[in-house]
Amino acid sequence: MLSKNQIKLITSLQQKKFRFANQLFFAEGIKVIQELLESNFELVQLYTVLDDFGDVSKEKRLIILESELKKISALATSNTCLAIFKIPTEKKIVESGLILALDSIRDPGNLGTILRLCDWFGIDQLICSKDAVDIYNPKVVQATMGSIARVNVNYIDLESFVSQTKLTVFGTFMDGKNIYKSVLPQEGIIIMGNEANGISPNLEKLINNKLTIPRFGSIQKTESLNVATATAIILSEFRRG
């Protein structure tokens, strides 16, 4: 049975300030939790309505009622399990290969999907501006479907990082060079901008390699692509070489 203190702690982790104060986050659903259990993330406590996850020690596995799970779930329709993990220490950024950078991405679903894309296309490092949505937001964790366990994520001062890097920096803009006609390297930094405003002006000044995904529609009234959709196309073209 869940105690009031346990319920209070878990529900508080829906807010960023409490996640970082406690250095904890939670994940929901068998697939996401299993992926995290098989990674380097440290499990604190697992709550489940089923007698599953038999490989988790009894000390860290608590079978609860569906009504209790509903009290702690961040989902509109609660899953069958929820697990609390420790937030790991950020790893050092290694400036090699392809690195994806996100400038002020705010939508949890977009960030979660982009993490899955990084996992799919073999992008090991994702860097985010400090004002981007928190990767341990429950909606982000859910949207990653476990890919959060395989991509190194850092929150940094993007302008400072880009200004000193030796890697070639690419940015996505409406007036950039047609990506389908560009020769793309297998090393560099690819910057994707905010959902509404694109890449910030100060950061744009530091980018010499501007790319665009051309529109092919005859009317051409669509203003832009969803940032996650655009990221999928960009990464696919870089990997295609």
Secondary structure as GFF3:
##gff-version 3
##sequence-region A 1 241
A	DSSP	alpha_helix	4	12	.	.	.	ID=ss1
A	DSSP	alpha_helix	16	22	.	.	.	ID=ss2
A	DSSP	beta_strand	24	28	.	.	.	ID=ss3
A	DSSP	alpha_helix	30	37	.	.	.	ID=ss4
A	DSSP	beta_strand	43	48	.	.	.	ID=ss5
A	DSSP	three_ten_helix	58	60	.	.	.	ID=ss6
A	DSSP	beta_strand	61	63	.	.	.	ID=ss7
A	DSSP	alpha_helix	66	72	.	.	.	ID=ss8
A	DSSP	beta_strand	81	86	.	.	.	ID=ss9
A	DSSP	beta_strand	98	102	.	.	.	ID=ss10
A	DSSP	alpha_helix	108	120	.	.	.	ID=ss11
A	DSSP	beta_strand	125	129	.	.	.	ID=ss12
A	DSSP	alpha_helix	138	144	.	.	.	ID=ss13
A	DSSP	three_ten_helix	147	149	.	.	.	ID=ss14
A	DSSP	beta_strand	152	156	.	.	.	ID=ss15
A	DSSP	alpha_helix	158	164	.	.	.	ID=ss16
A	DSSP	beta_strand	169	178	.	.	.	ID=ss17
A	DSSP	three_ten_helix	179	181	.	.	.	ID=ss18
A	DSSP	beta_strand	188	192	.	.	.	ID=ss19
A	DSSP	alpha_helix	201	204	.	.	.	ID=ss20
A	DSSP	beta_strand	209	212	.	.	.	ID=ss21
A	DSSP	alpha_helix	227	240	.	.	.	ID=ss22
###
